[in-house]
Amino acid sequence: MIFEALQSTLSQQRSQPVSIGSGFLNWFGGGTTKRGTPINNTTALTLSAFYNGVNILCNDYAKLPKALYKKDGRNREKIHGSNLTYVISKRPNQYMTAFSFDKVMLLSAILKGNAYAIIIRNEITQEVTALQYVDQNKSQVEVRKFNNKLFYHIDGVPFNAEDIIHVPGFTLNGITGIGVVTFAALSLGVNLNSQEYASDYYETKGEGVGIVTTAKPMDGDAKTRYASALSGRLSNKDKFKVAVLDEMGSFQHIRLTPQETQFLLTHKEGIVEVARWLNIPPHKLKSLDNATFSNIEHQEIAHVSDSVLPWAISFKSEYDVKLLTKKQQQEGLYIHFNHNSLLQADKATQADYFSKLIFSGAMTRNEVRALLELNAIDGLEEPLTPVNAQTLEQIEAKLQELKSLNDE
């Protein structure tokens, strides 16, 4: 035991940092807007579409029911009263609920490229008792590799890979991930520039800005007094405002040019661009230009299968190998994320779906009641058998049985 501890310490000291290639982040990431605002995770979230998209993804993942199951042959049984189920579905640590923990973990994976949590185990039984989220804004995390083994240094404290939940986002080396803003910096920068341009326009060239032209030449002081008098008259709080211009003066209101209008519309077009980067349907970002009642349901299914499910599988895979021992996995234990909870249809469609499952014998009536959070009823445990769908052998056997009864 002492030898293994010394060997592990030596391996961590000799390990090398895991990198993604020199200069990669500098090439794709960073940058500033025209106003000098840095393009990073914080400023990207000031874009309503990006904030809304990230929030939707994280909420949908956090809503997934998570539990420990056991597979025994063709049967699957939910393990009730398991401490691991409590940790992953109720209270991962003393600071967070399961929802807030799952949400912040996926948020880190999307924005920072990596989500980390320290696995706390009982020193005697080695049972998982907590998952402590690692805030990368406050803690420095370094992933190191030695002899085909990974080690994690969090604020200088070394950890074996088995003691760290690590879910990377988009990755080029299969170990560490890269945040979406790193790649989307240029695209998001255009949207941020558009947002800043709109703000600058309405601050400097909004409604109430104009030009006065006169037929008589005026010196600088006269122009200042003339402009101040006109501005004071037009900016007072009277219900009716009337300004009189002397010397054949005329007032021209400054309006948006077609080019300026088009650039301000870039902010609207950026919604579709954000949807591409986050891999979610545009209608989830409240952009309903191409959405219809007939395709919304299909888009919702696509959102679950293409957007949420890949993240759920990434976390589930990490949970299975880090929170369960090899013996437990061999015994058929696994962690299940129920993504069907996100596929709630309207009541008519849902009733038709459950009816088909019941009358085809795929589910019992009590199993459907359980999905609807209803108590079981005696006599509804057996699956129904459709009598109009039988094999030829079954029909012949039934005819023979009826013939035998008639002969008697």
WONORGI-V344792 format. One record per residue. N is the residue number from 1. RES is the residue in three letters. PHI is phi in radians with two decimals (NA if undefined). OMEGA is omega as a letter, one per 40 degrees, with the letter a starting at -180 (* if undefined). Layout:
BEGIN
n:N res:RES phi:PHI omega:OMEGA
n:N res:RES phi:PHI omega:OMEGA
END
This chain:
BEGIN
n:1 res:MET phi:NA omega:i
n:2 res:ILE phi:-1.14 omega:a
n:3 res:PHE phi:-1.10 omega:i
n:4 res:GLU phi:-1.13 omega:i
n:5 res:ALA phi:-1.14 omega:i
n:6 res:LEU phi:-1.12 omega:i
n:7 res:GLN phi:-1.12 omega:i
n:8 res:SER phi:-1.14 omega:i
n:9 res:THR phi:-1.10 omega:i
n:10 res:LEU phi:-1.12 omega:i
n:11 res:SER phi:-1.11 omega:i
n:12 res:GLN phi:-1.18 omega:i
n:13 res:GLN phi:-1.21 omega:a
n:14 res:ARG phi:-1.55 omega:a
n:15 res:SER phi:-1.19 omega:a
n:16 res:GLN phi:-1.95 omega:i
n:17 res:PRO phi:-1.08 omega:i
n:18 res:VAL phi:-1.50 omega:a
n:19 res:SER phi:-2.07 omega:i
n:20 res:ILE phi:-2.02 omega:i
n:21 res:GLY phi:1.90 omega:a
n:22 res:SER phi:-1.16 omega:i
n:23 res:GLY phi:1.37 omega:a
n:24 res:PHE phi:-1.12 omega:a
n:25 res:LEU phi:-1.14 omega:i
n:26 res:ASN phi:-1.17 omega:a
n:27 res:TRP phi:-1.26 omega:a
n:28 res:PHE phi:-1.69 omega:a
n:29 res:GLY phi:-1.67 omega:i
n:30 res:GLY phi:1.32 omega:a
n:31 res:GLY phi:1.63 omega:i
n:32 res:THR phi:-2.38 omega:i
n:33 res:THR phi:-1.46 omega:i
n:34 res:LYS phi:-1.09 omega:i
n:35 res:ARG phi:-1.42 omega:a
n:36 res:GLY phi:1.67 omega:i
n:37 res:THR phi:-1.28 omega:i
n:38 res:PRO phi:-1.17 omega:i
n:39 res:ILE phi:-1.66 omega:a
n:40 res:ASN phi:-2.54 omega:a
n:41 res:ASN phi:-1.04 omega:a
n:42 res:THR phi:-1.20 omega:a
n:43 res:THR phi:-1.22 omega:i
n:44 res:ALA phi:-1.08 omega:a
n:45 res:LEU phi:-1.27 omega:i
n:46 res:THR phi:-1.32 omega:i
n:47 res:LEU phi:-1.35 omega:a
n:48 res:SER phi:-1.03 omega:a
n:49 res:ALA phi:-1.15 omega:a
n:50 res:PHE phi:-1.17 omega:i
n:51 res:TYR phi:-1.04 omega:a
n:52 res:ASN phi:-1.13 omega:i
n:53 res:GLY phi:-1.13 omega:i
n:54 res:VAL phi:-1.11 omega:a
n:55 res:ASN phi:-1.13 omega:i
n:56 res:ILE phi:-1.12 omega:i
n:57 res:LEU phi:-1.03 omega:a
n:58 res:CYS phi:-1.17 omega:i
n:59 res:ASN phi:-1.14 omega:a
n:60 res:ASP phi:-1.13 omega:i
n:61 res:TYR phi:-1.18 omega:a
n:62 res:ALA phi:-1.16 omega:a
n:63 res:LYS phi:-1.32 omega:a
n:64 res:LEU phi:-1.12 omega:i
n:65 res:PRO phi:-1.15 omega:a
n:66 res:LYS phi:-2.20 omega:a
n:67 res:ALA phi:-2.75 omega:i
n:68 res:LEU phi:-1.63 omega:a
n:69 res:TYR phi:-2.17 omega:i
n:70 res:LYS phi:-2.27 omega:i
n:71 res:LYS phi:-1.74 omega:i
n:72 res:ASP phi:-2.20 omega:a
n:73 res:GLY phi:1.17 omega:i
n:74 res:ARG phi:-1.61 omega:a
n:75 res:ASN phi:-1.76 omega:i
n:76 res:ARG phi:-2.22 omega:a
n:77 res:GLU phi:-2.21 omega:i
n:78 res:LYS phi:-1.35 omega:a
n:79 res:ILE phi:-1.50 omega:a
n:80 res:HIS phi:-1.53 omega:i
n:81 res:GLY phi:1.35 omega:i
n:82 res:SER phi:-1.36 omega:i
n:83 res:ASN phi:-1.15 omega:i
n:84 res:LEU phi:-1.15 omega:i
n:85 res:THR phi:-1.06 omega:i
n:86 res:TYR phi:-1.08 omega:a
n:87 res:VAL phi:-1.16 omega:a
n:88 res:ILE phi:-1.48 omega:a
n:89 res:SER phi:-2.05 omega:a
n:90 res:LYS phi:-2.17 omega:a
n:91 res:ARG phi:-2.46 omega:a
n:92 res:PRO phi:-1.13 omega:i
n:93 res:ASN phi:-2.68 omega:a
n:94 res:GLN phi:-1.29 omega:a
n:95 res:TYR phi:-1.81 omega:a
n:96 res:MET phi:-2.29 omega:i
n:97 res:THR phi:-1.47 omega:i
n:98 res:ALA phi:-1.08 omega:a
n:99 res:PHE phi:-1.12 omega:a
n:100 res:SER phi:-1.16 omega:i
n:101 res:PHE phi:-1.15 omega:a
n:102 res:ASP phi:-1.09 omega:a
n:103 res:LYS phi:-1.15 omega:a
n:104 res:VAL phi:-1.26 omega:i
n:105 res:MET phi:-1.15 omega:i
n:106 res:LEU phi:-1.19 omega:i
n:107 res:LEU phi:-1.03 omega:i
n:108 res:SER phi:-1.15 omega:a
n:109 res:ALA phi:-1.13 omega:a
n:110 res:ILE phi:-1.31 omega:a
n:111 res:LEU phi:-1.40 omega:a
n:112 res:LYS phi:-1.69 omega:i
n:113 res:GLY phi:1.62 omega:a
n:114 res:ASN phi:-2.57 omega:i
n:115 res:ALA phi:-2.06 omega:a
n:116 res:TYR phi:-2.17 omega:i
n:117 res:ALA phi:-2.61 omega:i
n:118 res:ILE phi:-1.55 omega:i
n:119 res:ILE phi:-1.52 omega:i
n:120 res:ILE phi:-1.76 omega:a
n:121 res:ARG phi:-2.09 omega:i
n:122 res:ASN phi:-1.18 omega:a
n:123 res:GLU phi:-1.11 omega:a
n:124 res:ILE phi:-1.63 omega:a
n:125 res:THR phi:-1.57 omega:a
n:126 res:GLN phi:1.10 omega:i
n:127 res:GLU phi:-1.37 omega:a
n:128 res:VAL phi:-1.19 omega:a
n:129 res:THR phi:-1.98 omega:a
n:130 res:ALA phi:-2.87 omega:i
n:131 res:LEU phi:-2.18 omega:a
n:132 res:GLN phi:-1.69 omega:a
n:133 res:TYR phi:-1.15 omega:i
n:134 res:VAL phi:-1.79 omega:i
n:135 res:ASP phi:-1.44 omega:a
n:136 res:GLN phi:-1.27 omega:i
n:137 res:ASN phi:-1.30 omega:a
n:138 res:LYS phi:-2.00 omega:a
n:139 res:SER phi:-2.11 omega:i
n:140 res:GLN phi:-1.52 omega:a
n:141 res:VAL phi:-2.02 omega:i
n:142 res:GLU phi:-2.24 omega:i
n:143 res:VAL phi:-1.75 omega:a
n:144 res:ARG phi:-2.20 omega:a
n:145 res:LYS phi:-2.30 omega:i
n:146 res:PHE phi:-2.69 omega:i
n:147 res:ASN phi:0.90 omega:i
n:148 res:ASN phi:1.07 omega:i
n:149 res:LYS phi:-2.19 omega:i
n:150 res:LEU phi:-1.75 omega:i
n:151 res:PHE phi:-2.34 omega:a
n:152 res:TYR phi:-2.06 omega:i
n:153 res:HIS phi:-1.97 omega:a
n:154 res:ILE phi:-1.97 omega:a
n:155 res:ASP phi:0.95 omega:i
n:156 res:GLY phi:1.48 omega:a
n:157 res:VAL phi:-1.62 omega:a
n:158 res:PRO phi:-1.42 omega:i
n:159 res:PHE phi:-2.39 omega:i
n:160 res:ASN phi:-1.27 omega:a
n:161 res:ALA phi:-1.05 omega:a
n:162 res:GLU phi:-1.16 omega:a
n:163 res:ASP phi:-1.81 omega:a
n:164 res:ILE phi:-2.27 omega:i
n:165 res:ILE phi:-1.43 omega:a
n:166 res:HIS phi:-2.34 omega:i
n:167 res:VAL phi:-2.05 omega:i
n:168 res:PRO phi:-1.43 omega:i
n:169 res:GLY phi:-1.49 omega:i
n:170 res:PHE phi:-1.18 omega:a
n:171 res:THR phi:-2.29 omega:i
n:172 res:LEU phi:-1.82 omega:a
n:173 res:ASN phi:-2.15 omega:i
n:174 res:GLY phi:1.37 omega:a
n:175 res:ILE phi:-2.08 omega:a
n:176 res:THR phi:-1.89 omega:a
n:177 res:GLY phi:-1.81 omega:a
n:178 res:ILE phi:-2.22 omega:a
n:179 res:GLY phi:-1.12 omega:a
n:180 res:VAL phi:-1.12 omega:a
n:181 res:VAL phi:-1.15 omega:i
n:182 res:THR phi:-1.04 omega:i
n:183 res:PHE phi:-1.43 omega:a
n:184 res:ALA phi:-1.56 omega:a
n:185 res:ALA phi:-0.98 omega:a
n:186 res:LEU phi:-1.14 omega:a
n:187 res:SER phi:-1.15 omega:i
n:188 res:LEU phi:-1.17 omega:i
n:189 res:GLY phi:-1.10 omega:i
n:190 res:VAL phi:-1.08 omega:i
n:191 res:ASN phi:-1.18 omega:i
n:192 res:LEU phi:-1.15 omega:i
n:193 res:ASN phi:-1.07 omega:i
n:194 res:SER phi:-1.10 omega:i
n:195 res:GLN phi:-1.13 omega:i
n:196 res:GLU phi:-1.18 omega:i
n:197 res:TYR phi:-1.10 omega:i
n:198 res:ALA phi:-1.08 omega:i
n:199 res:SER phi:-1.10 omega:i
n:200 res:ASP phi:-1.11 omega:a
n:201 res:TYR phi:-1.09 omega:a
n:202 res:TYR phi:-1.28 omega:i
n:203 res:GLU phi:-1.43 omega:a
n:204 res:THR phi:-1.98 omega:a
n:205 res:LYS phi:-2.36 omega:a
n:206 res:GLY phi:-1.38 omega:a
n:207 res:GLU phi:-1.17 omega:a
n:208 res:GLY phi:1.92 omega:i
n:209 res:VAL phi:-1.91 omega:a
n:210 res:GLY phi:-2.78 omega:a
n:211 res:ILE phi:-2.21 omega:i
n:212 res:VAL phi:-1.81 omega:i
n:213 res:THR phi:-2.02 omega:i
n:214 res:THR phi:-2.29 omega:i
n:215 res:ALA phi:-1.47 omega:a
n:216 res:LYS phi:-1.91 omega:i
n:217 res:PRO phi:-1.06 omega:a
n:218 res:MET phi:-2.32 omega:i
n:219 res:ASP phi:-1.41 omega:a
n:220 res:GLY phi:-1.06 omega:a
n:221 res:ASP phi:-1.14 omega:a
n:222 res:ALA phi:-1.17 omega:i
n:223 res:LYS phi:-1.08 omega:a
n:224 res:THR phi:-1.13 omega:a
n:225 res:ARG phi:-1.15 omega:i
n:226 res:TYR phi:-1.10 omega:a
n:227 res:ALA phi:-1.15 omega:a
n:228 res:SER phi:-1.12 omega:a
n:229 res:ALA phi:-1.15 omega:i
n:230 res:LEU phi:-1.18 omega:i
n:231 res:SER phi:-1.12 omega:i
n:232 res:GLY phi:-1.10 omega:i
n:233 res:ARG phi:-1.20 omega:a
n:234 res:LEU phi:-1.38 omega:a
n:235 res:SER phi:-1.73 omega:i
n:236 res:ASN phi:-1.27 omega:a
n:237 res:LYS phi:-1.70 omega:i
n:238 res:ASP phi:-1.15 omega:a
n:239 res:LYS phi:-1.14 omega:i
n:240 res:PHE phi:-2.01 omega:a
n:241 res:LYS phi:-2.13 omega:i
n:242 res:VAL phi:-2.27 omega:i
n:243 res:ALA phi:-2.04 omega:i
n:244 res:VAL phi:-1.92 omega:a
n:245 res:LEU phi:-1.79 omega:i
n:246 res:ASP phi:-1.51 omega:i
n:247 res:GLU phi:0.96 omega:i
n:248 res:MET phi:1.04 omega:a
n:249 res:GLY phi:-1.32 omega:i
n:250 res:SER phi:-2.37 omega:a
n:251 res:PHE phi:-1.98 omega:i
n:252 res:GLN phi:-2.06 omega:a
n:253 res:HIS phi:-1.39 omega:i
n:254 res:ILE phi:-1.43 omega:a
n:255 res:ARG phi:-2.13 omega:i
n:256 res:LEU phi:-1.16 omega:i
n:257 res:THR phi:-1.38 omega:i
n:258 res:PRO phi:-0.97 omega:i
n:259 res:GLN phi:-1.17 omega:i
n:260 res:GLU phi:-1.17 omega:i
n:261 res:THR phi:-1.07 omega:i
n:262 res:GLN phi:-1.09 omega:a
n:263 res:PHE phi:-1.22 omega:i
n:264 res:LEU phi:-1.14 omega:i
n:265 res:LEU phi:-1.27 omega:i
n:266 res:THR phi:-1.02 omega:i
n:267 res:HIS phi:-1.08 omega:i
n:268 res:LYS phi:-1.22 omega:i
n:269 res:GLU phi:-1.13 omega:a
n:270 res:GLY phi:-1.14 omega:i
n:271 res:ILE phi:-1.08 omega:i
n:272 res:VAL phi:-1.15 omega:i
n:273 res:GLU phi:-1.13 omega:i
n:274 res:VAL phi:-1.10 omega:i
n:275 res:ALA phi:-1.04 omega:i
n:276 res:ARG phi:-1.16 omega:a
n:277 res:TRP phi:-1.11 omega:a
n:278 res:LEU phi:-1.60 omega:i
n:279 res:ASN phi:1.03 omega:i
n:280 res:ILE phi:-2.28 omega:i
n:281 res:PRO phi:-1.12 omega:a
n:282 res:PRO phi:-1.02 omega:a
n:283 res:HIS phi:-1.16 omega:i
n:284 res:LYS phi:-1.20 omega:i
n:285 res:LEU phi:-1.71 omega:i
n:286 res:LYS phi:1.17 omega:i
n:287 res:SER phi:-1.77 omega:a
n:288 res:LEU phi:-1.87 omega:a
n:289 res:ASP phi:-1.04 omega:a
n:290 res:ASN phi:-1.92 omega:a
n:291 res:ALA phi:-1.65 omega:i
n:292 res:THR phi:-2.31 omega:i
n:293 res:PHE phi:-1.10 omega:a
n:294 res:SER phi:-1.36 omega:a
n:295 res:ASN phi:-1.88 omega:a
n:296 res:ILE phi:-1.07 omega:a
n:297 res:GLU phi:-1.10 omega:i
n:298 res:HIS phi:-1.16 omega:i
n:299 res:GLN phi:-1.18 omega:i
n:300 res:GLU phi:-1.13 omega:i
n:301 res:ILE phi:-1.11 omega:i
n:302 res:ALA phi:-1.11 omega:i
n:303 res:HIS phi:-1.08 omega:a
n:304 res:VAL phi:-1.17 omega:a
n:305 res:SER phi:-1.31 omega:a
n:306 res:ASP phi:-1.72 omega:a
n:307 res:SER phi:-1.82 omega:a
n:308 res:VAL phi:-1.50 omega:a
n:309 res:LEU phi:-1.04 omega:i
n:310 res:PRO phi:-1.02 omega:i
n:311 res:TRP phi:-1.17 omega:i
n:312 res:ALA phi:-1.07 omega:i
n:313 res:ILE phi:-1.16 omega:i
n:314 res:SER phi:-1.06 omega:i
n:315 res:PHE phi:-1.21 omega:a
n:316 res:LYS phi:-1.06 omega:a
n:317 res:SER phi:-1.07 omega:i
n:318 res:GLU phi:-1.19 omega:i
n:319 res:TYR phi:-1.09 omega:a
n:320 res:ASP phi:-1.05 omega:a
n:321 res:VAL phi:-1.51 omega:a
n:322 res:LYS phi:-1.76 omega:a
n:323 res:LEU phi:-1.70 omega:i
n:324 res:LEU phi:-2.03 omega:i
n:325 res:THR phi:-1.31 omega:i
n:326 res:LYS phi:-1.09 omega:i
n:327 res:LYS phi:-1.13 omega:i
n:328 res:GLN phi:-1.13 omega:i
n:329 res:GLN phi:-1.14 omega:i
n:330 res:GLN phi:-1.16 omega:i
n:331 res:GLU phi:-1.37 omega:i
n:332 res:GLY phi:1.71 omega:i
n:333 res:LEU phi:-1.36 omega:i
n:334 res:TYR phi:-2.73 omega:i
n:335 res:ILE phi:-1.76 omega:a
n:336 res:HIS phi:-2.00 omega:i
n:337 res:PHE phi:-1.84 omega:a
n:338 res:ASN phi:-1.50 omega:a
n:339 res:HIS phi:-1.36 omega:i
n:340 res:ASN phi:-1.10 omega:i
n:341 res:SER phi:-1.13 omega:i
n:342 res:LEU phi:-1.53 omega:a
n:343 res:LEU phi:-1.77 omega:i
n:344 res:GLN phi:-1.26 omega:i
n:345 res:ALA phi:-1.63 omega:i
n:346 res:ASP phi:-1.19 omega:a
n:347 res:LYS phi:-1.06 omega:a
n:348 res:ALA phi:-1.15 omega:i
n:349 res:THR phi:-1.15 omega:a
n:350 res:GLN phi:-1.13 omega:i
n:351 res:ALA phi:-1.10 omega:i
n:352 res:ASP phi:-1.12 omega:a
n:353 res:TYR phi:-1.11 omega:a
n:354 res:PHE phi:-1.17 omega:i
n:355 res:SER phi:-1.08 omega:i
n:356 res:LYS phi:-1.13 omega:i
n:357 res:LEU phi:-1.15 omega:a
n:358 res:ILE phi:-1.22 omega:a
n:359 res:PHE phi:-1.31 omega:i
n:360 res:SER phi:-1.53 omega:i
n:361 res:GLY phi:1.46 omega:a
n:362 res:ALA phi:-1.27 omega:i
n:363 res:MET phi:-2.40 omega:i
n:364 res:THR phi:-1.49 omega:a
n:365 res:ARG phi:-1.16 omega:i
n:366 res:ASN phi:-1.24 omega:i
n:367 res:GLU phi:-1.14 omega:i
n:368 res:VAL phi:-1.17 omega:i
n:369 res:ARG phi:-1.08 omega:i
n:370 res:ALA phi:-1.12 omega:i
n:371 res:LEU phi:-1.14 omega:i
n:372 res:LEU phi:-1.59 omega:a
n:373 res:GLU phi:1.06 omega:i
n:374 res:LEU phi:-1.96 omega:a
n:375 res:ASN phi:-1.23 omega:i
n:376 res:ALA phi:-1.25 omega:i
n:377 res:ILE phi:-2.12 omega:i
n:378 res:ASP phi:-1.03 omega:i
n:379 res:GLY phi:1.62 omega:a
n:380 res:LEU phi:-1.94 omega:a
n:381 res:GLU phi:-1.48 omega:a
n:382 res:GLU phi:-1.49 omega:i
n:383 res:PRO phi:-1.24 omega:i
n:384 res:LEU phi:-1.39 omega:i
n:385 res:THR phi:-1.99 omega:i
n:386 res:PRO phi:-1.21 omega:a
n:387 res:VAL phi:-1.39 omega:a
n:388 res:ASN phi:-1.64 omega:i
n:389 res:ALA phi:-2.31 omega:a
n:390 res:GLN phi:-2.32 omega:i
n:391 res:THR phi:-1.37 omega:i
n:392 res:LEU phi:-1.10 omega:i
n:393 res:GLU phi:-1.10 omega:i
n:394 res:GLN phi:-1.14 omega:i
n:395 res:ILE phi:-1.12 omega:a
n:396 res:GLU phi:-1.12 omega:i
n:397 res:ALA phi:-1.12 omega:i
n:398 res:LYS phi:-1.17 omega:i
n:399 res:LEU phi:-1.15 omega:i
n:400 res:GLN phi:-1.11 omega:i
n:401 res:GLU phi:-1.14 omega:i
n:402 res:LEU phi:-1.16 omega:i
n:403 res:LYS phi:-1.11 omega:i
n:404 res:SER phi:-1.11 omega:i
n:405 res:LEU phi:-1.16 omega:i
n:406 res:ASN phi:-1.19 omega:i
n:407 res:ASP phi:-1.15 omega:i
n:408 res:GLU phi:-1.26 omega:*
END
